[in-house]
Amino acid sequence: MNKLSWEAIRPHLTKTNIIIFSAPVLLAVLLLSIDGSDEFSHIATADYAQLGLTKRCAAGAKKGEGGVIYGESTLDSNIKYNVRTPANYDATIAHPLLVVYAPAKANRSKFEKNSGLTYPATQAGYIIAYADHPALSSSSTIELGSIPKLMARKWCIDEGKVFLTGHSDGGSAAMALAFMTGSKHIPTAIAPSAAGIRHQDLVDRNCPEPISVLVMHSAKDRLFPDFGSESSGWWAACNQCGAIPDKLDNGCLAYTGCANDVQTWYCEGDKPHSQWPGMNETILDFFNRFNHRKL
C-alpha cells in the first residue's frame, strides 16, 4: 500500500484495527520483497528423450517438489536460495545442477530476474538454484558451496554434473569454490562473471585438478579492470593449456591443448560492472559440453 492511501485511511482506524489490518499487509510485502514473484520464474519443459541423462534415482527416494520453489536455506548461516526445476520434472532422472550466486546489493529473486537464466536452463534439463549474497568470507563461500549437496538430498541431481556461475561477488564465490581446498571437488565447471579476483590474488594458490572454466568480464568494468583477462591466464596455466588462445566464432578466446580435455575460455563483454553480461547462450553451450559427457 502506498503512502498516500495509507495516510488517507489511518484516521478512520482504531489502534487495534491498524494492527489487525497492517499485519497481513506487511507480511505480504515482506514475502514479496524476499522472493519476488513468479513473473520472472518461467520454467520450461525439458525434452528428456533428447538430453540423454542416464543416471537414475530410485522412485520415491527424492521428496523435493518440481516447479518453482522458494525459501530453501543452508544449515549454518541460513543463506536462502530458490530452486527451479523443469516443468515436467522427473524425480527418477538425475539432473545436472546449475547454481547461480547473486552479486552484492541483489538477492536471489532480483538476480533471477536480471540474469534471465531460468527458462533456457530448465529447457536444457538443468535444475537451477539462485542463492542470496552473504558477506563474503572463506566460511560463507564454503557455505555457498554446500548448496549442491543439500539439494541432492531432496532433488534427483547428478553430483558429477554441478555447474557454478555468478556475478561480481557471486562470480568471486563461483571462482573461489573451484580452487579452495574444502570445495574444489564440488564443481564440474564454472562460469564466473565480473569476479573480483585477479592474478595477484591467485599466484600463491595451489592449482586444483584441471577444471573447465569460462571467465566473463567486461572491457568497461571500472571496478575490477582487467581482472578477467588476468584470472583466465592463471586458469589456463593451471589447466596446462597452450599459451596463446584461439578466437572462437562466438567471440570468446579459448586456450587449447588443456589437460584432461578441459576447456578454458575468456569471453569479454562491453557492459558496465553492475550488469550481467547476457551471455546465457554461451554459458549453457559451455556447460552442455560437459553435461552430456559420462562423467
N, C-alpha and C positions, 0 to 999 in steps of 0.2 A: 504494500500500500504506500502510495507516495505521500510526501509531507503535507501537501495541501489537503488531500482528502482526509488524512488522519486528524489534522487540526480542525477541520470542519465538523467532524463528529464527536471530538473529545468533550465539548461542553455538555453534550446530551447523554453522556455515560457516567454511571457511578463508578467509584473506585473498584468495586467488585466486578462490575461489568467489563471494565477496562482490562482487568487481569484475565477474566474468562475469555474475552474476545481476542485479546492480543496474543495470548499464549500459543494457540494453534497457528496463528498467522506467522508469528516469529519463528516457530519451529519449522514451518513450511519454507520460509525464506532461508533459514539456516541450511536446511537439507538441500535446497536448490543451489545455494552458494557453494556447497561442498561438492555435490555430484553433478551439477548442471542438469541437462535434460537429455532425452533420447534423440533430440533433433540432430545431433552430430554423432550418433552412435549407430548409424545404419550398418547392419551386418549383412553379409552376402551368403548365398548358398554355395557350398563347395562341391565341386564335381569329384567325388571320391574315386570314381572309376578311372578318371584321368590322372589323378595325383599319384597313384601307386604307393600309398602308405601301407606298409606291410606289417608293421608291429601291431600287436593287439593287447588289449586289456580284457580281463575276464568280465563277462556280463555281470553287472551289479556291483562290481568292485569299486567303481568311482562314482561318488554321490553328487558331484558338482553339477549344477543345472546348466543347460545350454542357454545361449542367448546373451542378454545384456545384464551383467551382474555388477552391483555396486558394493563398496564398503568392505572389501577384504582387507586384512591388515597383517603386518609382520608381528612376531611374537614379543620382541624385546621393547622396541620403541613405538610400536603401534603405527608404523608407517602405512598409510592407506593406499590401496590400489584397486582399480576396477578391472574387470575381466570381460572380454568379448569372445564368443565362440562363433563358428559358422552357424547360420540359421538352422541348418539341418544337422547339427552336432550329433555325432555318433560316439557314445561313450565307450565303445569297444575298439575304436580305432585310435592308435597312438598318434597324436598330432605334433607337428613342430610348434615351438613356442617362441613368440616374439615379445620381449619385454621392453617397454619404452619408458625412459626416465625423464621426468619433467625438468625444465630449467628453473632457475631461481625466479621468483615472482610469478610462478604459474603452478596451479595444482594439476592433478591428474586429468580432471574434466576439461579444463581450459586447454591443456596441451593436446588432448584427443581432438578437440575442435581445430586447433591450429595445425596439427600435423596431417590430418586427413588420411591416416593410415588404416582406419578400421575396416572400411569396405574392401579395399584391394587385398588386405592381408587375410581377412576371413574368406574371401573368394579364393585365395590361393591355398586355403586349408589350414591356416595358422589359427591357433588360439593366441590372442593378443592381450597383454596387460599393460595398463598405464599406472605408473607409480608417482606418488607425490614427491615433492622436493624437500628433503630434510637438510638441516645444516650439514654440509659435507665434512666428514672426518673419516679416518680409517674405519672406525667402528660402524658409522652409519652407512658407509659404502658396502662393507661386508653384509650389513643387514639388508640392503637393497639386493644384494646377491643371493639372499636366502629365498627370494620370491619364487624362483623356478621350482625349488624343492617343495615349498609349501603348496604350490599349485598342483604339483604332481600327486599330492595326497588326495586331491579332490577331483581333478580332471584327468582324462586319459592323455598323457603327454609323453612324447619320446624324449627322454632326458639326454639322449645323444644328439638332439637337434634343438639346441637352445640358442637363440639369437638375441643380441642386445643392441639397442640404439638409444639415443637421447640427444638433447641439445644443450649446449653451454655447460652448466654444472651437470646436467643429465648426460651429456656427451663425455664429460670427465669421468663420471661414475662408470659408464659403459666401458670406457677405455681402461680405467684402473682395475676393474674386475678381471680383465684379461691378463694382467701381469702381477697382481698382488698374490702373495703366497697362499693365502687362505681361500682364494676364489678363482684362480686362473684355470682350474679344471672345469669350471661351470660352462662357459660359452663355447659353442661350436664356431661362431664367427661374430664379429662386432662391426657396427657402422656408426661410430661417434660423429656428431656434428658440432662444430664450433667449440670443441673442447678446450679447456684452459690448461692444457698440458703441452709443453714444448720440449725441445731436445734436451735442454739443460736439466729438466725435471726427470729425465729418463736415463741419463748417462750412468748413474750409479745403480740402476736397476738391473737385476739379472734377467736375461731374456727368458720368457716362457717357452714351452714347446711351440713349434711353428703353428700359427693360427691365422685364419683368413681375416683380413682387416680391410675395411673400406673407410677411409678418413674423408670426411666432408668439411670443407672450410671455405669461407668467402674471401675473395681478394679485397673486399671492402670492410672486412672485420677490423674495427679500430680498437676493440677491447683486447683481443688476442691476435695481433697482427702476425701473420706467417706461422702461427703455431701449428697449423695443419700440415704444411709442407715439411716442417721440421720433424713432427712426430711420425709422419708417414715414412720418412727416411730412416728413422730408428726402427720402425716395424719391418721395413724392407731388409735392413741388416740382420735383425733378429730372425727373420724368416729365411735368411740365407739366399736372398734373391739377387739377380743381376743389378748392377749399379745404375744403369740407365733405363728409365721406364719407357714403354711404348704408349703412344696415344691411341685410345680406343675410339670406335665410332660414336660412342655417347659423350665424347669429350674428356673422359677421365684418363688419367695416366695409370698404367698397370706395369708393375715390376714383374719381370719374367724369371723363369727358372727357379722359383721358390721351392724350398724343401717340402717334402711330403705332399706335393701338389696343391699347397695352399695358394691363395691369391692375395695380393697386396695392391690396393688401388688408392689413388688420391684423386678426389673429384672437387674441383674448385668452382664455387659459385660467385654470385655478384650481389648478394643481398646484404643488408646491414646485420650486425651480430645478433640482434634480437629476433630475427626472423628465421623460421625453419626453412631449409634450403629448397624444399619442394621437389626433392629427387626421389620420390617414393617408388617410381618405376625402376629406377636404378638400384635402390636398396633391395627391393624384392627380387629383382633379377639376380643380384649378387647372392643373396641368401638362398635362393632357389637352387643355385648351383651345388650347394652342399645339403640342402633339404632333401633332394632327390637321390642322393647317394645312400648306399647302405653303409652306415657308419657303425 
